[in-house]
């Protein structure tokens, strides 16, 4: 009955909300640091808040039959370090691993189509993550303040939502051309970010998308960016020079405000520039 078993490691037997599951619990045993939950039938859905605030849970293995991890399933399981998911998982709910501050290892299969908002927020020990190829949108706040130093965004992703990767400690970043618009505050306050490559296909850099990235000094713009929104690169104090590509039609209010080291800017004659986009520096038109 492998499809009905959930195994875990903990400091003591964990409490579960039996109403969170689609099938009844047959047994729940615990021996020498290891627990096992047996269900009366194949488990395909892991319901809302099943292990919320469970401080005893250290690791857990979910069956291959599982298709959905529900909202808040492991919310504030602050001692959870690893989770092994099956090869058929399709949905990770909103806030599913929010504030799992010790979660260091999780690999999602490409069968996953949806990762909910705030799913990995404040997962400080989560250093590396590859977005599954089934996911087309990164929701709001999904990885906000996670510990990501390595991030792979495949070209199936089409949208990055509000504050999706804000405050992560990544140093280098590639935005694939499948993403037409980088959402507002998407990479705000990524203090360690030094280099960004924007691939051809990206058209809009959203409001405050890279604001307060205080180490950013290299931007590869690509050839398709058309609009740089308000405050997109505000307070990026390590930027010294930029050459805006001719594809850019408009640079909006305070897009490069408070970039205190910025001295050399080259922009096409055809680009509309808000009068407060830059802080009174010389702009070379070409």
C-alpha angles and dihedrals in degrees: 000000000000091000090060099048129094116186126195145170120225146150090252139351109305126230116236134189101237090194089067093073131078093223129045122263112248098187143349116200135175128193130168097339097319127101133193129196117197121198130203096245143351112328114221103151128051105200134220121298096354094153102013114160092000104155096180097063114103104163138356138191119208125201125256089243092067113110102170138037104198130227116290090002095147099014111161095357085151096178096049107119106169139017127188114204128192126255095252102054113137108172136040108189130227114284088004094146100011111153095006086145096179097045103125105158131046129137119188121204121238088250088078109106102171134040109182129227116283090008095142101017114150094006090148097178095049098105102165133035137168116201108232114248091238092064116093100172132042104212129222117294092354096144100012109157094354117148096250116156093157121044130171116195108186123211093255089076111097103172137037110197134215113305091346095150103015117149098009116144097233117144103196130031139185119198109200120226092242087079109083096182130027103215127241115284088357095146100014116155096008089155096183096048109119105162136032127186114197109196125216109277098050109115108170131041104200132228111295089349092149100013118146093013088147097186098046110123106144125060123176100196102189119210106279108059106124105169132034106195131215116306091351093152100016116155095009090148098181095060108110103166138009135184109204110211119240090245089076109100099178139020109195138211116317092346090151100018118146093015088143097185096046110116107145121057127166119191135170118257089237096057116105110226124194109232090241097043091103132029103249097290127143113271119199114215118207 
